[in-house]
Amino acid sequence: MTEASHYIRKDGQIVQCLLCPHNCTIRNGKEGICKVRKNENGMLMSENYGKLTAIHLDPIEKKPLYHFIPGSYVLSVGSVGCNMQCVFCQNSEISQSSVDQYLGLKTYRAEELLQLAMQTSGNIGLAYTYNEPTVFYEFMLETAMLAREQKLKNVVVSNGYISEKPLQALLEYADAFNIDLKAFDQTFYAKYAHASLEPVKKCLLQIRKAGKHLEITNLLIPGLNDNESVFREMISWINGELGTDTIFHLSRYFPRYKLTVESTPVSLLENMYAIAARQLTYVYVGNIRENRWQDTYCPGCHACVVVRDGYQVNRNGLTADGNCSHCGSRIVAMG
């Protein structure tokens, strides 16, 4: 354990965590909603500091990031805990666990993880993912600072539920984000994720203002967040507030954790794809076997510049600096 950042001491031995919008007030011996930030005698401790469930070299497209060094690989790490409680969680075995509940955690120092990243062949950097990286914020930030010194990339895959001050500090070292925008409906967030929509919108705006690479994922769940009117409102907001070139991933839902709704029909994905593509330049569909919605086309000349077959990537239509090799239009970030 290590002392957490972003908290205040209140009366007696009570503390208030300020890392995320929950602003949990935590009594001595208790943990916050995330299950991994604990009050120890009036000091807030990060119980999962350096405790990892997984370390894998993943394709960058798996994050998913389609416009950030496509075809590359990134060393991906995760811990336990989450500051949301989504009933449809795709990684509930780690995200809904505490340090005591999860067997097999391995402890690393930030310096050890950096060395592993540097020694891994073909690796561009570190991705903080699998569970919600906000809840291992201190370890993520310390590691990201070291990675930046060695010119490695830092990728954050998050639900976007983080307060302004800690996010601002992280933005100094992060290069790319994929944020899960679960719906554009406060009722959905409250009922199915035990969180709020507005802080996620603020997070997206803060990332965009900082000029960091941003991609958004929306897990489409039949009957829960598939209202066409609300979906159109979300796409219009992204277009107007974040830009028409914001990369948007529609992801197919499969029954997991506490939700038994049937998997998203491909026809529904197809319909929502058409709605999104009217306002956004780059729209993709993931979690499906078909790859017709996974290739990248140049908005200038409409040439296919990146072909994806699963995680096999052919970027022959791009120049070395990420432009269309046919007309020169800017397509992807190459570092």
Secondary structure, DSSP 4 states (H G I P E B T S, - for coil): -EEPSSEEE-STT-EEE-SSTT--EE-TT-B-TTSSEEEETTEEEETTTTEESEEEEEEGGGTT-SSBSTT-EEEEEE-S--S---TT-TTHHHHT--TTT-TT-EE--HHHHHHHHHHSTTEEEEEE-SS-GGGGHHHHHHHHHHHHHTT-EEEEEE-----HHHHHHHHTT--EEEEE---S-HHHIIIIISS-SHHHHHHHHHHHHTT-EEEEEEEE-TTTS--HHHHHHHHHHIIIII-TT-EEEEEE---BTTB-PPPPPHHHHHHHHHHHHTT-S-EEEESSS--TTTSEE-TTT--EEEEEETTEEE-TTB-TTSBBTTT--B--B--
